[in-house]
Each structure stands twice: as structure tokens, then as C-alpha cells.
Amino acid sequence: MFCPRCGQQQATDSMRFCSRCGFAMEGVMHLLGHNGMLPHYPTAPGDTTVSPRRKGVKQGVILMLLGVLFVPIFGVMAGFAGGPISDIFAFFAAITAIICFIGGPLRMLFAGIFEEAAKPKSYMPAVSYIPPAMPPPPQARVSALPPPSVSTQPWRARPDTAEIVPPTSVPDHTTKLLEKTESEKN
């Protein structure tokens, strides 16, 4: 099998990831095993309904957000209106604040404590992909390692280095240059 991303040939068909680029090969194995068709997993009936507890918490949050919107509006309107209309807007601002900022958290608390939660889903452990039953691979593909590249011929004989004449040392030549005679100096 070859990696669809980088083209690297995989050592075996059961590789989970590409050895070169790290691409997840499990999905590729599934596609190859089912002639390119993706699986269809039907959803269980009743999974789409929202639990009463979740509805209650959502209602409490919406109530609090409406309070954040309406209390300032009624407060501003009470400040700009004059006379008895100002008192009416102030009354609505106070009632809205009480209902939204006290009623919202109380609604969430009630839903969290007394209302029924969603049915617990049955625990299914995460199972990695299990390839479909395939015939056993041919004997040539049993080993995941490449064929040995070691030569079976014996090593060549080691050369005898005692025959090599050692080179003269560098200080010998320099010392000879320093040993000039008195006649050469004049």
C-alpha cells in the first residue's frame, strides 16, 4: 500500500501511520477494504432531543441576557422621561432587574437540581480500526523488514603494515638545518 499524501510505500498493509509523513492510514485501509465506500453509522433514535435540564439552564441564561439588555434601556428611558412616565419606566427597570437577575440564576439552579438530565449513553470503549477479514498475505510479504543487504563473502585479508617504511620526522630535517658548521656561517 502507498501513502496517498507522500507516495511512500508502506512496509505492511497494517501500518497505522505513514512512516514518512505521519498520515493516518487507517481510513485508507477502510476505503480500500470496502471498494472506496465510507461507512454509514445510523444514529440511535432519541439522540436529537434536548433534555429538560438543558432546556431549563438555557432558559435561565436567556433570561439573564434579556435582563442585561432591558434593564439599561428602561433605566435610560426613566432618566429622559419626565413626570409620572419616568416613575413607570423606573418601576419596569426594577421589576425587569429582579425577574432577570434573580429569576435567571434561580431557573438554572432549579433545572440543575430537580429536572431530569439526558439519558446516559452506554459506554463504548474507543476501538481503533479493525481491518476487514482478508486472506493471509503471500509468504513474500510476511517479513516487515527489507531483505538483508549484508554480503556473505568473507572479508579481504588485512594488509601487513610492518612492511611500510615510516616517514622521517619533521624535526629531524629542521635540526639538520640548524647544525651549520663555523665555515658556513662566515
Summary of the structure (lengths in Angstrom):
residues: 186
radius of gyration: 43.3
end to end distance: 88.0
largest distance: 135.0
contacts: 347
relative contact order: 0.11
helix: 47%
strand: 2%
